[in-house]
Amino acid sequence: MHLVQAESVDNFLQSLGLEKYAITFQAEEVDMAALVHMTDEDLKAIGIPMGPRKKIILALETRI
């Protein structure tokens, strides 16, 4: 199991200072297994702004 998948979405977002978006991921039923496969377009589609999207994508790329 990859380290990133053992982590919760809430903890992951909190580590990036993006915990205010946790409710969005919960509403969309996104867990870490799904998050690691989400693209910038996917994040945009659920309403995540540009800056946070880039932070999330970069963090996922460096943690896997």
N, C-alpha and C positions, 0 to 999 in steps of 0.2 A: 504494500500500500504506500502510495506517495504521501509525503508529509502533508502536502496541501489538502489531500482528501480526508485526513484525520482531523483537520481543523474545521470548526463550524464557520458558516458564512458570517455570523455575527462577530465572532472573534477576528476573522480575516478583515472585515470592514473596519472594526475598531482599531486594528493594528495600523490601518491606513488613515485613521482619523475621519472615516466616512460612515460612522455608525448611524448617522441620520437616514441613510438609504436602506438600512436593514429591513424596515417595514415593506419596502418595495420588493425586495427579494423574497420575503416571507409571503407576500400577497401573490407572487408569481410562482410560489412553491419551488424556488431555486435553492438547491443544496450545493455543497462543494463539488459533488460529482457532476452536476449540471454546469456549475459556474466555470469550471476549467475548460468547458467546450464552448462557452459563449463568446461570440465575436463582438467587435465594436458595434456592429449593426444591431445585434441582439440586445446589447445593453442600451443602445439608443432607443430601441423599440419599447423598452419597459420604462423609459423616461429618465435614464441616468444622464446627467449633463456631460459635456465634452471633457472637462478637467478630471472629474472622478472616473470617467470611462478609461481615460488614458492611464490613470494611476492603477486602476484595477487590472487592466491588461498587462501593464509592465510588471506589476507584482506577481501575477500569475505566471508570466514567462520566466521570472527569476526564481520562483519557488518550486517549480516542477523539476 
